[in-house]
Amino acid sequence: MARDIVVGLRIDADGTAAVTQLRGLEGALDRVGNEGQQAGAKAALV
């Protein structure tokens, strides 16, 4: 079953990246890692 997941990405002045759920994502994930973490950014599913 396919699902569309739409997210927003906020990058704060300190380089922290926050991924904000906008629509379509369901589940118990509370933190998401991505390639940005390798560059020192942290992605948090809010």
N, C-alpha and C positions, 0 to 999 in steps of 0.2 A: 504494500500500500504506500503510495507516494504522498508526501505532505509538503506543503510550501511553508518555509520558515522565513519570516521577515524579522530582521534585527537591526538595531541602530548601534553605531559605534561612537563612543565618546572618548576623546583622548584629553586627559587633564594636563595642566601645565608641567606637572612633575613626570610626565611620560606614562602615567598609568592609563591603560585603556580599559574602559568599561563597556561591556556588551549589554545593551538593554533590550529586553524582550518587547516587541511591538505586537506581534500576532503569530499564532499558529504553533508555538512551541509549548509542548506539554511534557511534564516529567519532573523528576526529582533532582535534576542537575542544578547545582548551586555555584559551581566554578567551572570555567572552560579554559583550557590551555590552547595556545596556537603558536604560530611561528613568531608572533610578536614577543612572546616570553623570552625567546632566545636573544632578542635585542634589548631585553631589560624591561619590557612592558608587561604588565599584568592584565589579563583579561578576566573580568568577573561577570558572571551572568547575574543580573539583578532582577 
